[in-house]
Amino acid sequence: METFQQIINGDKPVLIDFYATWCGPCKAMSPIVESLGKEMQGLVRVLKIDVDKNQALAVQYQIQAVPTFMIFKKGQVVWKKAGGADKMTMINQLKQFI
């Protein structure tokens, strides 16, 4: 099984959704994130990370609100946004790094 570091250091951009199960806006964003994963399959990777189960990662990447979205390219954070976003905004951000 791939580690988090192996995934973010890969050749494809990685969209990460830092979320919490108790978070209403996170639940609202979930179908958008899943749809993005299907539509952009093969071009980008999409991960959902529960901040309550992965507190060390949340601290490492200074996640102070959920949802927070980050795009990694070859291990580097190239985009970060706290709060929700519409699908087209997310697609346009991802396309910049493909």
N, C-alpha and C positions, 0 to 999 in steps of 0.2 A: 504494500500500500504506500502511495506517495505521501511524503510529509508536506506540511504547509510550505516550507522553504523550497522544496523541489517544485511545487506547483507554481509559486510566484516567480521563481527563477527561470521558468520555461520560456519557450519562444513566443507563445501566444499571450496576448494581454489577458489579465485575470480581473474580473469584476467581483468584488467581495461585498456582500451584504452583511454587515454586522447588525444583528437583530436580537430581540428578546421575545420570549413566548408570551409575555404579559403585555406587550406593547401594541396598542391599537394601530398606529400608523405603520408599524412593521407588518401587521397582518394585511393591511390595505395594499402595501407594496408587494407582497408575496406573489400574487398572480402576474404582476408586471415583470418581476425578476425571473420567474419561471418561464414566461413567454420569451423574454430576451435570450435565455439560455437555449431554448429550442430554435429560435429564429437565427441565432448567430453561432449555432453549433458548428464546430470545425474551425471557426475564426477566432473565437474567444472562449475562455473558460469562465464559468460562473460558480461561485461558492457562497453558501450561506453559513455564517458563523454565529452561533448563539453566545452572546457575551457572558451569560451566567455560567455556561459550561466551559468557556475558554477565557477566563479572566486574565490570564497572563498575556494573551494576544491583545485583549482589549486595552490593557495598560500599556503594552509595548507600542501600540499604534495610537495611543491617546484618544480612545473612543470615549467621548463624554456625553453623547446623546445617541439614542437609537431611534430610527435606523440611521446608520452612517454607511455611505457607499465609498469604496475606494477602488481605483484601477491601478494595478501593478503592471509594469512592463519590465521584463528582465530583472526582477527583484526590487525595482524602484517604484515608489509611490509617485504616480504621474497625475492623479486627480483624487480629490477627496471632497465629499459633500455630506453634511449632516442634514437629516430631514428627507422628506419624500421628494420625488421628481417624476415628471411624466415620462412615458416610454420613449418619445422622440428625443428628448434631452439626453436620456441614457444612451440611446443608439448613436446619436451624433458624437457624444463623448467617446464612446468605444471605437467608432470608426476612425478617429484621429490617431489611434495607436495600433491599428491593424497593419 
